[in-house]
């Protein structure tokens, strides 16, 4: 039962982080969790369970999380190719006609799913799981149910997105998405397990600061409007590469443990928490409700991190 509760917690935490902590929905729309959990949560649970069953480790989880992001935005919502998705003209900045994509939007939205929709919820729930951190939480039947819910969520999201505008990407674009997703999943399974490198892991506080700094640079273009396209692309690349490379290096060193993983997860969660105050929800709301929602979800994220960190310290 505890293992099932852990999987259920991940299924709910994923959409909570991806949509509510981000600021897309206020408190009054919490019932939407039941609609979002199969898509976000189902994918997160399946990715986590498959990775832990096959012993893939975090590089494999991140690659499969990226594959999920490519699939959602390339096929489910098709926002990577829709020039007027949600009426926002997201592809106009940095548009590449040969590919039919906007470079800033592609870099931005794929990172959102890779980091916040999948990887961060998995990291937090695994640390809360204690000794069950890297063991499977579901049996074959449970994994089958999670996979079925994920497919149902994906189909529902695809249908809903199509009905909102009736946009359909070209056949070459859709085929390219399928190929990319398959290659990412294959790469996740074929990656060699990283060995230990010389030196000791840095202080968790340094990792936390690096995560916050990367989050600040990453969200720069959402806070400061009208930045040049080249600067937006440079900031996104710098944020993503600037945190990925050090983490790959640090995590291979002696002493890297749950405190460091929570430092990364904490920096990411707090990035969404502060960013929410600069965003507007996707649904009708009032300024007072927005503020209350941001505070509640932000404080909830802090409380969750505190509990996870206490759990980590008890196991160090």
N, C-alpha and C positions, 0 to 999 in steps of 0.2 A: 504493500500500500504506500509506503514512503517513497519508493521509486516511482510509482505512478504519480504521486503528488509532485515530485520534482519535475517530471515531464510536463504535467499540467501547468505548473508554475512557469516553466519556460515558454509554453504555448501562450500564456497570458502576458508574460513580461515582454515578449518580443513586440507585439502591437502597442503595448503601453509605452515602450521607449520610442518605437518608430513613429507613432502618430500623436500620442497624448503628451509625452514629455517634450517633443519637438514643438508643440503648440498648435497642431492642426485641428484638434478637437478640444472643447472645454469639458468641464466636469459633467455637465448635463448630458453628454453623449457617451458616457461610460458603457451604456448598453451596446454600443458599436463593437465592443471587445468581442462579443459573440460572433459578429460578422467578420471581424478582421483576424481573429485567432486562427481559423483554418488556413488562411493564406500565409501570413507572417509566421505564426506559431507553428503551424504544421511543417513548414519548410525548415524552421530552426530545429525542431525536434528531430526530423528525419536526418538532417545534416549532422547533428550532434551524435545521434545513435549510430549512423553508418560510420562516422569517423572513429568513434570509440570502439566499435566492434572490429574494425579493420586496423586499429592502432595507427591511424594516420597522423595524429598530433595536430598542433595548431596551424602549421602551414597548409595542411590538407583542409582543415575547417575553413580557413580564410579563402582558399581557392574555390571551395564549393559555395561559400557565401557570395563570392563574386559571381559565380555561375548563376546563382539564384537572382542576383541583381540584374544581370544581363537578360535573363529570361523574363523577369517581371517587366522591365522597362522596354524590352525589345519585342515581346510577344503579348504579354498580358495587357499592358497599357499602351504599348507602342509609342511611348513618349520620346524615345530616342529618335523617332522618324517623323512624328506628327508635328508639322510646322506651327500648329495653333492649338497645342494640347491645353485643355482647360482654359482656352482663350487667352493664354499668357505669352504666346510667341517666344517660347523658351529656346528655340533653335536659331533665332536671328543673330545673337552674338556668336561670332566665330563659326558661322555656318560653312560647312565643306560640302559643296554640291555633289562632288563625285561619290561621297558616302551617304549623303542625305542626313547628316547629323550636325549638331552644334557642339563643338569641342568642349566649351565650358560646362554645358548642361550634362554631357556624357560623363565627364570627369567627376562632376558634383554628385549626380544622382546614383552612380554606381558605387561611389564611396559611402553614401548614406546607407545603402542596403548592406554592403559588405561589413561595415563597422557597426552601425547602430541597430539595424534590423535583425542581424543574425549573431555576429561575433560577440558583441558586448553582453546581450542577454545570456548567451551560453556561458561566457566567462563568469558572470555574477552567479548564476544558478549553480554552476559547478563548484564554486568556492563555498556556497551555502550547503552543498551536498556533503562536505567533509570527506570522509574516507571513500565515499562513492563517487568522487569527482571524475575519475576517468573510466568508470565501469558503466556498462549499458544499464539504462533505467527501465527499458521495456523488453518484453519477450517478443517472439516473432509475431504473435497476434496483435500486441500493442503497437509494434512498428508498422504492421499492415494497416491498422486503423489510422495511425498518424499519416501514413502515406496517402491513404484514400481521402482523408480530410484535406491534405495539402493539394491533391489533384482537384477535388471539388472546389476548394477556395480559388485555385488558379483559373478554373473554368468560369466560375462566377465573376471573378474580377475581369477576365477577358470579355465576357458578354456585357457586363456593365460598362466597361470602357468603350466598347464598340457602339453601344447604344447612345453614348454621349458624344455625338459628332460623326459617327459612322466612318471613321478613318480606318483605312486598311493599308498597311505597309506593302511594298512591292514583294513579289516572290523572291527575287535575289536577296532583298534585305532580310526576309524571314528565314530563308535558308542559311544566310550568313550567321544569324543569331543562333540557330540550332547547332551549326558547326562549332561556333565559339564556345557554347555551353558544353558540348561534348568534349572538346579539347581541354577545357578547364577542369572538368571532372576527371578525365583521364590523367591529366597532370597531377591532380590531387592524390591520385592513387600511385602514381609513378615516382613522386618526389622521394629522393633518398632521405633517410632520417638524419637530421643534423647532428654532428658530433660536438663534443665539448671544445671550446676554444680557450686560449690562455687568458688569465686574469679573472677577477671577481666581478660579479654583477654590481652595478652602481647602487646607490641608496634608492629605495622606493620613492623617496621624495623627489629625487632628480627625475625619475621616470614619470612621476605625477606631473611635475612642472613641464616636462617635454610634451606630455599628452595635452595639457592645457594650452601650451603655446601653439602646438600643431592645430588644435581645434580653433583657436583664435584666428590664425592665418587662413584656415580652411573656410571659416564663416565670414571672412572679410568682405567678400562681394555681396553677401546678403545684408550686411549692416551699412556699408557705404555704397550708396547707389551711384551709378554712372561711371564706374571705374573703366579704364580702357580695357579692351578685350585681351590684349597681350598681358596686361598686369593681372587680370583675373585668372588666366590660364597659368601664368607663372606662380601665382599664389597657391592655386590648387595643387599643382605639381610639387611645389616646394613643401606644402603641408603633408601630402601623402608620402612622398619619398623621404621627407625629412623625419618622419616618425617610423616608417617601415624599416629603413636601413639600420638605424640604431637598435631598434627592438630585435631585429634578426641577430645582430651582433651581441647585444646584452643577454638575450635569452639563452644563448649557447654557453654562457660563462657559469662558473661555479657560484652557487648562492642564489641563483634566480629561483624564486618560489612564488607562492600565492600572494605575498605582499606586493610584489612587482606586477603580477597580473591584475590585482585590484587597483593598483596605482594607474595602470593603463585604462581599465574599465571606468574608474572614478573620474579620470580626466575627460573621457568621452561623455559620460553621463552629465557631468557638470557643464560641458560645452553645450549640450542640448538644453539644459536647464536655463542657462543665461540667454541663449539664443532665442528662447521662446518669448522673452519680454520684448524682442524686436520684431516679432512676427504677428500676423493676423490669422485667426483660424479659417478653415475652409468652409465653415458653416456660419449662419447668423449667430451673433453673440453681442454682448455688451462689454464696454471697457472694464466694468467692475467684475463681471464674470470671468473675463480673460485674466485679470490680475489674480483673482482668487484661484483660478485653475493653475496658473503658472506657479504660484506659491505652493499649492498643495502637491502638485506633481514634483516640483523641485525638492521640497522637503521630504517627500516620499522617497525620492532617489537617494538623498543624503542618508536617510534612515536605513535604507536597504544596504548602502555601502558600509555603514557603521556595523551593521549586523554581520555582513560578509567578512569585514576586516577582523572582527572579534573571533569569528569562526576560523579564519586563517591563522591568527596569532595562537589560538589554542592548539593548532596542529603543527606549528613551526618547531 
